Structure formats: C-alpha cells, structure tokens
Amino acid sequence: MRNGTLQIRMHSNSKYESGKDTDGNEISGEEMRLMNHGDLTLKGGKFGSLLEGNGLMGFNNLYYSGGTYMLGVDYDGGNDMLKFYGGVYKGEGWIDGVSKFYIEVSGTKDNLVDNWAHIFEWDNTANETDFEASDFYSEDFNEYSAIFKIEDDGLWMMYTEVPEPAAFAAIFGALALALAAAKRRK
C-alpha cells in the first residue's frame, strides 16, 4: 500500500468458516488455520480493520517503510492482531534512528492501560524481525504513553502513566538528599 486508506473487515472468524479447505476437503480443529493473504507491504497510507477489536488477519511477511497501522481495541478488552507466518521487516527507504512505525489506536484505549496487548504475532521458528521496540510509536492519550516490547512470539503494546515533571523533580531531590547524607557520613 502506497497511500490512501484500506480498511478490511478482518475478524476472528476469518478462518475457514465452512469447515472445508479451498479444494472442498473437510477440515476441523488444528487444520482450520487462519487464511494467509501473502505479503503485506506498507509504504504509506493507512491499513487496518473496519471493526474495533478482535480483528485477525494472516500474512506471510510484513515489509514496512511508512504509513500507519490502525489498531482497534474493543470495549471487552480485545484488540486487532496481525499474524505473520514469516517475518516483520524494515522496507525500502527505512532510515534507522529516524523512521518510526506508526500505530494509530482507536476504540477503548483504556483497556490497554497497564495491560499488554499482543498486536503482531509471528509464527516462525526464527521469530524474525529487524525492528527494535523503540522503532514503534503511537500517540499519547490523556496522561498515558504507549510502550512496546518485542517477544519471541511477536510485538506487544500497552499504555502506561507518564510521571509529571514534578514527580521527576521529587525523585531527583530525594536521590540528591540521600547522596548528600551518605557523603556526610563518610
């Protein structure tokens, strides 16, 4: 995707709902896997679900060099997720230390406060990504800031309270007093 907005009706029932594979063979249980939609390349624009929360869609790989992933969070605490059977990679034009992978969150953001949400899942043995958690960015809301972590199974996100500048000053002051007291005892 190069520009514009593409919202897809992805939902947790995007598996083979009929109980048959694409050749018409009966399948059940573990065989009812999420459909793979090939590679996803984002070079600009916006991509995400029409629904807010519990959306699920599978791809081989993600190649990202720009644009926005729109993450929906529903009132029950569910969130959209992209599943990758391969890796998540920096695309052409990515500049380390400058570029950011932007994630726009909509819906009930309060459900992500101090609660990790699994937003990208990868299912490969190498758990391949050349991104760092610091490469991801999402807007703050109220007094909360988004933080990200990369685990063996994918990318996770939550909002956490950002201490006020006065809180930092109080902490710094307490540390300064403790250091002065320790130095005076010597």
N, C-alpha and C positions, 0 to 999 in steps of 0.2 A: 504494500500500500504506500503510495507516494503522497497523497493529500486527500482532503475531504474527510468524511466520517463514515465508517462502516460499523453498524451495529447489527449483530446477528442474534437470532433467538436461540441462544445456547442454553440448554437446561440439563439437569441431571438425568433426564430420560433420553438423552441424545445417543443412547446405546441402541443396539438392535432391538427395538421395542417389539417387533413382530415375533421374536423367537426364532427367526430364520436369518442366515447369513445372506450375503449378496448373491449367492448362487442358488438360494432357496432351500439350503440344507437346514434341518432342525438344529438349534444350538440352545444351550442352557448354562446356568451357573457361570463358571470361570470363562467359558467360551464367549459369553456375552460381553465383549470388550467394547470400550469406547471407540467410536469411529475415528480414524486417522484422516485428517484433512491435508496431509502433505506438509510442506514447509510454509512457515509464516514469516514474511519479510516486512518489517516496518521501516519506512524511510521518511515518514511524515504522516500528517493527518491523525485521526483517532480510530481506535479499534476497541470493540468491547461488546458486551451483551445488552440486549434490549431490556432484559429483566434485571432487577436489582437483587443480586444474591443467588447463590446456589447454581449459577451457570457453570457448565463444564464443557470444555471442548478440547479435542486432542489434535496434536500436530507432530510431525517428525522433529523439526528443529525450529528455533526462532533466531532470525538474524535481525538485529535492531541497530539502526543508525540514527533514528529520530522519530518524532511523533509521540503519541500518547496512548497508553493502555488504560481503558476505562474499567475500573474495578467497582462492581456493585456489591453492596452489603445490605442484607435484608433485615427486617425487624426481629427475626428469630435468631440472629447472630450468624447466619450462613453467609458465605461470600462466594463470588465467582472464582473459578480456578481454570488455568490453562495447564494441560498435561502435555509434556513433551517426551516422545519416545527416544529422542536423541539428545541434543544439547541446546544451550542458550548461548548465543554468540554475539559479539560486537560486530556490527556490519560495516560495510564500506563507508568511510567518512567519519567514523567514530574517532574522537580525539581524547586519549587518556588524560585525566586530570581536568578536562574542560567539559566534555559531553556528559549529560545526565540522562538516565532512563526515567521518563516522567510517568507516574501512575496517578491518575485522577480518580479519586474515591467519591462515590455518590451513595446515597441511601443513608442508613442508620450508622453513621461513623462511630457513635458512642459504643457500639458493640466491639470495636477494635481498641478501645482504651484499656491498656494493660492486659490485653488478650491477643496472643499471637494468632495470626490468620495465615494459613497456607495458601499462597496465591499462584505460585508456579510450582508444578510438580514435574520432576524428571524421573524417568523410569529406566535409565540406562545404567549399566554396571560402573561406568567411569564417572557418572554424575558430572558430566562435562559442562562447564561454563567458564568463560574468561572474564566474567563480571566480578566485581567486588561489591560487598554490601553498600559501600559508600558511593557506588555508581548510580544508585536508585534514589529518586526524590519524589515526594508527594507534598501537597500543600498542607500547611498547618491548619488546624481549626480550633477555635476558642483558645484555650491555654495549652493545647496539646500539639506535639510534633511527631511526625512519622519517623520510625526507625525500622531498619531492615536487617535481616540476617540470612545468610546462605548456609543451609544444612546439606547433608548428604542427599536428602530427598527433595530439595528444592528451595524456593525463595519464600521467606516468611516476612510479615509486616505487622506492626502494631503502632498505636498512638500512645504516647506517654507524656505525662505532665512535664512541662519545661519550668524549672525553677525561676522565680522572678530574680531580677538583678539584686534586689535587697537580700534575697536568700543567699546568693553567692557572696555578697559582702559580709553577711553574718558568719558564713562558714570560713571565709578568709580571715576575718577578725578573730574568730575562735582559734584558728590554727596559729595565727601570729602571737596571740596571748600564750598559748601552750608552748610555743617555741621560746618565747621570752622567759617564761617561768622555768623551763628546762635549762636554759642557758644561765640563768641567775643562780640556780642550784649548784652549778659546776663552779 
